[in-house]
Amino acid sequence: MLPSAHGKRTVRSASGGLALAAVIVAFGFIGSRLLGIIRTIVIANAFGASPELDAYNVAFRIPDLIFQVLAGATLGSAFIPVFARKFEREGAPEAWLLASRVLNLVVLATALLCSGAFVLAPRLVPAIAPGLGDDIGRSEELTATAVRLTRVMLLSTLLFAASGMLTGMLNGRERFLLPALAPMAYNLGIIFGAVALADRWGVNGLAFGVVLGAAMHLGIQVPGVFAEGFRYRLSLGWGEPAVMEVARLMAPRVVGLAAAQVNFVVTGFFASKVGASAISNITYAWLLAGLPLAIFGMALSTAVFPRLAGQVAREELDELNVTVSRVLRLIMFLTIPAALGLAMLREPAAITLLERGAFTRADSLMTAAALGWYCLGIVPQAGTEIHSRGFYALGDTRTPVALAVAAVGVNLLLGALVWEPFGVGGLAFAVGAASWAEWLGLYALFVRRTGWNAAEDLGAIARVALAGALMAAVLAAATVVLGSERRSDAAVTAAAGVAVGGLCYAAVCRALGVPELGDVTARLVARIRRAPVGG
């Protein structure tokens, strides 16, 4: 299905707003991830990859699972399209009434699940990490610690349920600044816990920092929703058509988000059997790998989703295809070199960022081993972000969910086969392979559903992949020459690798005529010229 001339004009005229939204969201993701890196460094300095930190990471899973399957589902796929359509067709009062009702239902459901998890924590924790502390004879002690931390952090889940809904309201109104700042506030809360509370209370201080960060995540967004016109109503409205539509769209997405979280549980389950510190090492690797995914894949996809929902509401399906294609190409242009570069620089990156205080060289090497394989999954996970949102905008949550569940099956099967012979590296490989299976299936079904001609997309991705492969070859040689025996050497290797890799990638893209290079360069130059001189 080819876009009409009118569709091209519409997308082009809207590109400025999309670019601004993407910049704001990217600013939030970059700021949050940079603070996340600082948070990771601070935690690594204080705790290294200790068994106590394993207990903390295990405790994180249950509260995060509850949040993701409730507030995350409403925010991502169910609430925003219905909310946007309410504004378009029925006006602000009805839209805000819907927002109040969904907020109340989500918080109520979250409170019920948190209460159940609080009571059942002594049974749930051993189920998701059966090997915690076994190899060092501290199983009972560390399991009790994880249970206690789980119960503390369940309060953060309740706060996030409300905050996630506020994020959905603001994003639905295409207001991105406060939702972009909220994750930064969350990370600052955890950093405070690691710096100011951990000395006195150990990993309990980290858990209190999580709760503080969640409260800050909520508080920073409250003024924004009221400024947009939100007026809270104590109403559930169960049975009202719009609320039922949100629930109908939410139901399969709950399964999909649960599947994504189950992937973490599966990885943690097998990592607990690998040995002491394996859970912490693989968590550090995931946090580092998540930086390019968040900055490029999640930021752009989050920024464009309200627009996709609006295009479907106005029945502008040609424009929807054009927008998804344009964002996909930009995501691939940015994500492929980031993933390959991080894979090639995995050891100097881990040593430079994490190796200090209680974090040893052995921890760096184990984290780097997992990081290299986690990079395998960055590109498909970024692709999944935009194509799943294309399906959500069309009101189809079942297709992404089915593929997410299938990916869990792939991860579980591979994880069971590789955890013992290959350790944390094998577990990270299983996640990456499952991500590729999920995205390729999602892309093929999206093309079939919309009738979009994917030939140009695939050609553009192939050129970018070639440029990335040549860059990776250069970086592989550079890391051998520069080395990373000492931490100072590793820092030089990492910095030089980023500079050399970026220049190499840009040169090859220019030689291959990759249009996104010119687009990104032009936008950067324009912003530099508009920047004020002298403060």
SULWOUR-V337578 format. One record per pair of residues at least 12 apart in sequence whose C-alpha atoms are under 7 Angstrom apart, sorted by the first residue. I is the first residue (numbers start at 1). J is the second residue. D is the distance in Angstrom with one decimal. If there is no record, write none. Layout:
{{I | J | D} {I | J | D}}
This chain:
{{1 | 451 | 5.1} {1 | 452 | 5.2} {1 | 453 | 6.8} {2 | 318 | 6.9} {3 | 318 | 4.7} {3 | 319 | 6.6} {3 | 322 | 6.9} {4 | 318 | 6.8} {7 | 318 | 6.2} {7 | 319 | 5.1} {11 | 319 | 6.4} {18 | 304 | 6.6} {21 | 176 | 6.7} {21 | 303 | 5.6} {22 | 299 | 6.5} {22 | 300 | 5.4} {22 | 303 | 5.1} {24 | 176 | 6.3} {24 | 177 | 6.1} {24 | 180 | 6.9} {25 | 176 | 6.2} {25 | 180 | 5.7} {25 | 299 | 5.4} {25 | 303 | 6.2} {26 | 295 | 5.7} {26 | 299 | 5.0} {28 | 180 | 3.9} {28 | 181 | 5.7} {29 | 180 | 6.7} {29 | 294 | 6.0} {29 | 295 | 5.4} {29 | 299 | 6.3} {30 | 295 | 5.5} {31 | 184 | 6.4} {32 | 183 | 5.6} {32 | 184 | 4.5} {32 | 187 | 6.9} {33 | 291 | 5.9} {35 | 184 | 6.6} {35 | 187 | 6.1} {36 | 187 | 6.0} {39 | 187 | 6.7} {39 | 190 | 7.0} {39 | 191 | 5.3} {41 | 353 | 6.3} {41 | 354 | 5.4} {42 | 194 | 6.6} {43 | 194 | 6.1} {44 | 354 | 6.0} {44 | 358 | 6.7} {44 | 359 | 5.7} {45 | 356 | 5.4} {45 | 357 | 4.3} {45 | 358 | 5.3} {45 | 359 | 6.0} {46 | 357 | 6.5} {46 | 358 | 6.1} {47 | 358 | 5.7} {48 | 358 | 4.3} {48 | 359 | 3.9} {49 | 277 | 5.1} {49 | 280 | 5.3} {49 | 281 | 6.2} {49 | 359 | 6.4} {49 | 363 | 6.7} {50 | 277 | 5.6} {51 | 133 | 6.9} {51 | 276 | 6.0} {51 | 277 | 5.6} {52 | 142 | 6.7} {52 | 203 | 6.8} {53 | 203 | 6.9} {53 | 280 | 6.3} {54 | 277 | 6.2} {54 | 279 | 5.5} {54 | 280 | 5.2} {55 | 142 | 5.9} {55 | 143 | 6.9} {55 | 145 | 6.4} {55 | 146 | 4.7} {56 | 146 | 6.0} {56 | 149 | 6.6} {56 | 203 | 6.6} {57 | 280 | 6.8} {58 | 129 | 6.9} {58 | 146 | 6.5} {59 | 146 | 5.0} {59 | 147 | 6.7} {59 | 149 | 5.8} {59 | 150 | 4.5} {60 | 150 | 6.5} {61 | 265 | 7.0} {63 | 150 | 6.9} {63 | 153 | 6.4} {63 | 154 | 5.2} {63 | 157 | 5.6} {64 | 157 | 6.8} {65 | 258 | 6.7} {65 | 261 | 5.9} {67 | 157 | 5.6} {67 | 160 | 6.8} {67 | 161 | 6.2} {68 | 257 | 6.2} {69 | 254 | 4.8} {69 | 257 | 5.4} {69 | 258 | 5.5} {70 | 106 | 6.5} {70 | 110 | 6.9} {70 | 254 | 6.6} {71 | 106 | 6.4} {71 | 161 | 5.0} {71 | 164 | 5.6} {71 | 165 | 6.5} {72 | 164 | 6.7} {73 | 250 | 5.9} {73 | 253 | 5.7} {73 | 254 | 5.6} {73 | 257 | 6.8} {74 | 250 | 6.0} {75 | 164 | 6.5} {75 | 165 | 6.2} {75 | 168 | 4.9} {77 | 250 | 6.8} {77 | 392 | 5.3} {78 | 246 | 5.0} {78 | 249 | 5.0} {78 | 250 | 5.1} {79 | 246 | 5.7} {80 | 168 | 6.3} {80 | 172 | 5.2} {80 | 306 | 7.0} {81 | 309 | 5.3} {81 | 393 | 6.6} {82 | 242 | 7.0} {82 | 246 | 6.8} {83 | 95 | 5.8} {83 | 172 | 6.7} {84 | 172 | 6.0} {84 | 310 | 6.8} {85 | 313 | 6.3} {96 | 230 | 5.7} {96 | 231 | 6.9} {97 | 233 | 6.8} {98 | 243 | 6.7} {100 | 232 | 5.7} {100 | 233 | 5.6} {100 | 235 | 6.9} {101 | 235 | 5.4} {101 | 236 | 4.6} {101 | 237 | 6.0} {102 | 243 | 6.8} {103 | 162 | 6.5} {103 | 165 | 6.1} {104 | 236 | 6.2} {105 | 236 | 6.3} {106 | 161 | 6.6} {107 | 158 | 6.7} {107 | 161 | 5.8} {107 | 162 | 6.1} {110 | 158 | 6.2} {110 | 161 | 6.8} {111 | 158 | 6.3} {114 | 154 | 6.0} {118 | 151 | 5.4} {121 | 147 | 5.7} {122 | 147 | 5.9} {125 | 143 | 6.9} {125 | 146 | 6.9} {125 | 147 | 6.3} {126 | 143 | 6.8} {128 | 265 | 6.4} {128 | 269 | 5.4} {129 | 268 | 6.5} {129 | 269 | 4.9} {129 | 272 | 5.6} {130 | 269 | 6.8} {130 | 272 | 6.7} {131 | 272 | 4.7} {131 | 273 | 4.8} {132 | 272 | 5.2} {133 | 276 | 6.4} {135 | 275 | 6.2} {135 | 276 | 6.7} {149 | 204 | 6.7} {149 | 207 | 6.2} {152 | 207 | 6.6} {153 | 207 | 6.0} {153 | 210 | 6.8} {153 | 211 | 6.2} {155 | 211 | 6.5} {156 | 210 | 6.6} {156 | 211 | 4.6} {156 | 214 | 5.4} {159 | 214 | 5.9} {159 | 215 | 6.1} {159 | 218 | 6.7} {160 | 214 | 6.0} {160 | 218 | 6.9} {163 | 217 | 6.5} {163 | 218 | 4.5} {166 | 221 | 6.6} {166 | 225 | 6.7} {167 | 179 | 5.5} {170 | 225 | 6.4} {171 | 306 | 6.9} {172 | 306 | 5.9} {174 | 306 | 6.7} {178 | 220 | 6.8} {178 | 221 | 5.7} {178 | 224 | 6.9} {179 | 221 | 6.7} {182 | 217 | 4.5} {182 | 220 | 6.2} {183 | 217 | 6.2} {185 | 213 | 6.1} {185 | 216 | 5.7} {185 | 217 | 5.7} {186 | 213 | 3.7} {186 | 214 | 5.6} {186 | 216 | 6.1} {186 | 217 | 5.4} {187 | 213 | 6.3} {188 | 213 | 6.6} {189 | 209 | 5.1} {189 | 210 | 6.3} {189 | 212 | 5.4} {189 | 213 | 3.9} {190 | 206 | 6.2} {190 | 209 | 4.2} {190 | 210 | 5.2} {190 | 213 | 6.0} {192 | 209 | 6.3} {193 | 205 | 5.1} {193 | 206 | 4.8} {193 | 208 | 6.4} {193 | 209 | 4.1} {194 | 206 | 5.4} {249 | 397 | 6.4} {252 | 397 | 6.1} {252 | 398 | 5.7} {252 | 401 | 6.3} {253 | 397 | 5.9} {253 | 401 | 6.1} {255 | 401 | 6.5} {256 | 401 | 4.2} {256 | 404 | 5.6} {256 | 405 | 6.4} {259 | 404 | 6.1} {259 | 405 | 5.4} {259 | 408 | 6.2} {260 | 404 | 6.7} {263 | 408 | 5.8} {263 | 411 | 6.9} {266 | 412 | 6.4} {267 | 427 | 6.3} {270 | 419 | 6.3} {271 | 424 | 6.6} {274 | 419 | 7.0} {274 | 420 | 6.8} {274 | 423 | 6.0} {278 | 424 | 6.7} {281 | 363 | 6.6} {281 | 366 | 6.5} {281 | 367 | 4.9} {282 | 367 | 6.1} {282 | 370 | 6.1} {282 | 424 | 6.3} {284 | 367 | 6.5} {285 | 367 | 5.3} {285 | 368 | 6.8} {285 | 370 | 5.9} {285 | 371 | 4.7} {286 | 371 | 6.8} {286 | 374 | 6.8} {289 | 371 | 6.4} {289 | 374 | 6.3} {289 | 375 | 6.1} {292 | 335 | 6.4} {292 | 338 | 6.2} {293 | 378 | 5.9} {293 | 382 | 5.9} {296 | 331 | 5.9} {296 | 334 | 6.5} {296 | 335 | 6.3} {297 | 331 | 5.7} {297 | 382 | 4.3} {297 | 383 | 7.0} {297 | 385 | 6.3} {298 | 382 | 6.8} {298 | 385 | 6.2} {301 | 385 | 6.0} {301 | 386 | 5.1} {305 | 389 | 6.3} {308 | 320 | 5.9} {308 | 390 | 6.9} {308 | 393 | 5.8} {309 | 393 | 4.6} {312 | 393 | 6.5} {312 | 394 | 6.3} {321 | 452 | 6.7} {324 | 386 | 6.9} {324 | 390 | 6.9} {325 | 457 | 6.8} {328 | 383 | 6.7} {328 | 386 | 6.6} {329 | 457 | 6.7} {329 | 460 | 7.0} {329 | 461 | 6.8} {330 | 516 | 6.4} {332 | 461 | 6.5} {333 | 464 | 6.0} {333 | 516 | 6.9} {335 | 379 | 6.1} {336 | 379 | 6.0} {336 | 465 | 6.6} {336 | 468 | 6.4} {337 | 468 | 5.0} {339 | 375 | 5.3} {339 | 378 | 6.1} {339 | 379 | 6.9} {340 | 468 | 6.7} {340 | 472 | 6.0} {341 | 472 | 6.2} {343 | 371 | 7.0} {343 | 372 | 4.6} {343 | 375 | 5.8} {344 | 472 | 6.5} {344 | 475 | 6.3} {344 | 476 | 6.0} {345 | 494 | 6.3} {346 | 368 | 5.2} {346 | 371 | 6.4} {346 | 372 | 6.0} {347 | 365 | 6.6} {347 | 368 | 5.2} {348 | 484 | 5.9} {348 | 490 | 4.4} {348 | 491 | 6.4} {348 | 493 | 6.5} {348 | 494 | 5.6} {349 | 494 | 6.0} {350 | 364 | 5.5} {350 | 367 | 6.9} {350 | 368 | 6.0} {351 | 364 | 5.6} {351 | 487 | 6.2} {351 | 490 | 6.5} {352 | 487 | 6.0} {352 | 490 | 6.0} {352 | 491 | 5.3} {369 | 425 | 5.3} {370 | 424 | 5.6} {370 | 425 | 4.3} {370 | 428 | 5.5} {373 | 425 | 6.2} {373 | 428 | 5.3} {373 | 429 | 4.9} {373 | 432 | 6.9} {374 | 428 | 5.1} {374 | 429 | 6.3} {374 | 432 | 5.9} {376 | 432 | 5.2} {377 | 431 | 6.8} {377 | 432 | 3.8} {377 | 433 | 6.8} {377 | 435 | 5.7} {377 | 436 | 6.7} {380 | 435 | 5.7} {380 | 436 | 5.2} {380 | 439 | 5.4} {381 | 435 | 6.0} {381 | 439 | 7.0} {383 | 439 | 6.4} {384 | 439 | 5.2} {387 | 442 | 6.8} {387 | 443 | 6.5} {388 | 400 | 5.7} {400 | 442 | 6.7} {403 | 438 | 5.5} {403 | 442 | 7.0} {404 | 438 | 6.3} {407 | 434 | 4.9} {407 | 435 | 6.6} {407 | 437 | 6.7} {407 | 438 | 5.6} {410 | 434 | 5.4} {411 | 430 | 5.2} {411 | 431 | 5.6} {411 | 434 | 5.4} {414 | 430 | 5.3} {415 | 427 | 5.5} {415 | 430 | 5.7} {463 | 512 | 6.8} {464 | 509 | 6.8} {467 | 505 | 5.7} {467 | 508 | 5.4} {467 | 509 | 5.9} {468 | 505 | 6.2} {471 | 501 | 5.6} {471 | 504 | 5.7} {471 | 505 | 5.5} {475 | 497 | 6.1} {475 | 501 | 6.3} {479 | 493 | 6.4}}
